[in-house]
Amino acid sequence: MFRKIIAGSATLLAAISLTACGGTATTGNTTEAKDITIGLAVPNVVSPFFNQVRMSVEKEAAAKGIQVVVADANDNSEKQVAQVEDFVTKNVDAIIYVAAGATAATVPVRTAKAAGIPVVTVDRNPEGAPGDTFIATDSIASSTELGEWVVEQTKGKGVLGTIQGQIGTTPEIDRDKGFTNALSKAPGIKEVARQASQTWSQAEGFAIATDMLQAHPEITIFVAHADSLALGAAQAARSAGRDDILIVGHDGDPAGLEAIINGTLGATETQPSVGIATLAVDSALKLINKESVPEVQLQDGILTTKENAKEFIAKHP
């Protein structure tokens, strides 16, 4: 997967070096990278995944001589709508957009497209108003893989509490599908509780898991749809004096990876956040230059356990 991304980047850079030699804003139909500004809209910069995407987009863009303007929505959809409108007013050349939830998620895409600005959606693709290309981890496949690992570790038996992400968002929908697919093959695993979070936060994971354990002390498995939620569930388990609960997350956040190494979490799926960000910049540049890109570009997650967690702390994919 990453060889393809790297090869695509190399081809793109070669094309730019061949065409960007006239010192003008455009050479033929190709816009020079040094004259490009990309707007990056993210839900927040507190989430390790979103922050890694932000840093990696800025790094990749800087290497290409592209300017990046970052807008942090602080998990406020209405604020994000205004931020994207500001991008349009500033006449950015492309927008990399990570929607701040399902509410009003289509508005920024429609606004940008109405102004003729290409949109690369990352992680979340608004239903009814998709980006020109959508880049994300294949959450159905990754969560299926992780769910199968849970079934293997528990020998298909246990009492399950499911802690969901933000309802209506692409990753929550797809991760739920994946886990459900895998666990449906293990009738000995009984789900007794499920609850959604609002912002995928560790504090929410703690509160939800605490309530679940009080109502269902028989729980032996927590499947959380994000590492932050899983870390909160682990905190709740410790507070309840429980060290016999298998807890898994999703994302491959640094804190999640450390928790796997020390045994707090059992496993996660590491998202290739650096690769996703690099591909987002490359795709934005192609769209600016009127080149074709696939409508959907799903990347592989990586099942992460004690056996391989350290390598992703050293170098995140």
Secondary structure, DSSP 8 states (H G I E B T S, - for coil): -HHHHHHHHHHHHHHHHHHTTSSSSEETTEE-GGG-EEEEEES-SSSHHHHHHHHHHHHHHHHHT-EEEEEE-TT-HHHHHHHHHHHHHTT-SEEEE--SSSTTTHHHHHHHHHTT--EEEES---TTS--SEEEEE-HHHHHHHHHHHHHHHHTT-EEEEEEEEETTSHHHHHHHHHHHHHHTT-TTEEEEEEEEESS--HHHHHHHHHHHHHH-TT--EEEESSHHHHHHHHHHHHHTT----EEE-SB--HHHHHHHHTTSS-BEEE--HHHHHHHHHHHHHHHHTT----SEEEE--EEE-TTTHHHHHHS--
